[in-house]
Amino acid sequence: MPFTTEQFFEVFARYNQAIFPWQIIAVLAGVLAVVLLWQDTRQATSGVLVVLAAMWLLNGIGYHWLHFAPINPVARLFAAAFVAQALLLIWAALDRPALRLTPGRGLVSILGLACIGFAILIYPALGWLAGHRYPAVPMFGVAPCPTTIFTVGVLLQGQWREVRWLLVIPGLWAAIGGSASVLLGVPQDMALVATLGLLVVVAWGHWRGWGDLAT
């Protein structure tokens, strides 16, 4: 890697100080998105997608482009991917009337809800146990890895044929972030490996004709 672990966490320290109080707003927006999931209306789904889009846009421009790129030139490509994901989510919010995000009783939906809970509650707790202290710590909604886990959990509340194309970029980031978690000393990011595994299993299951397991 073109940077050290110390430099990596210093980026988070500068980033969190620069964007405060957006960390608080992100948590509140995440809770709002969870509440909207249970409304089971197209308007609520659009609201959830807009929340996700805002998170990915902030991560792409605020974190990757403005703060991570100075120590890692590849971050400019990451920024482009995150902005592209934000645009896809906005498009889905505005122009995909068949897309509904609401929890079901199937195993995939339950595992998706577990991803949501992990991203909001367990991820920061694991960071604390690992010795990470604010501001030098990735935080929900404004850092790529917890945002990705949360996004996957939310999108798995929809029908696979409607959400699969929205899961490509999160899946790619799960592979990138998960592979770097050990080297960078971010144990909570190991959950990205499980998230990627979940996506692979769900995709394989639908390819095998198991039906919409989220319902």
Summary of the structure (lengths in Angstrom):
residues: 215
radius of gyration: 16.4
end to end distance: 41.8
largest distance: 48.1
contacts: 749
relative contact order: 0.15
helix: 74%
strand: 0%
